[in-house]
């Protein structure tokens, strides 16, 4: 099982342009940036709409701020989602 430190070290910032995600309300296309971990998928908060990655309104700058602060404190409230397609 991956530890928080291991997962934080693997975080990548990915442009969401061209990705499509399956949600209970239908297919979602997104703009902006999100965290991605190869082999796991895009990071999402469990309480948000299922299937949709965390893409803060602060964009890449907000994600860089999280990375520069060391990443997430833990992954208890997080899970991973994968797109249904990439253009």
RAJODA-V838405 format. One record per backbone hydrogen bond with DSSP energy under -1.0 kcal/mol. NH is the residue of the N-H (numbers start at 1). CO is the residue of the C=O. Records with the same first field share a line. If there is no record, write none. Layout:
NH = CO ; CO
This chain:
7 = 3
8 = 4
9 = 5
12 = 36
14 = 34
16 = 32
19 = 16
20 = 85
21 = 28
23 = 26
26 = 23
28 = 21
34 = 14
36 = 12
37 = 41
40 = 37
41 = 37
42 = 81
43 = 35
44 = 79
46 = 77
48 = 45
52 = 49
54 = 43
59 = 56
63 = 59
64 = 60
65 = 61
66 = 62
67 = 63
68 = 64
69 = 65
70 = 67
71 = 66
78 = 75
79 = 44
81 = 42
84 = 20
85 = 20
87 = 18
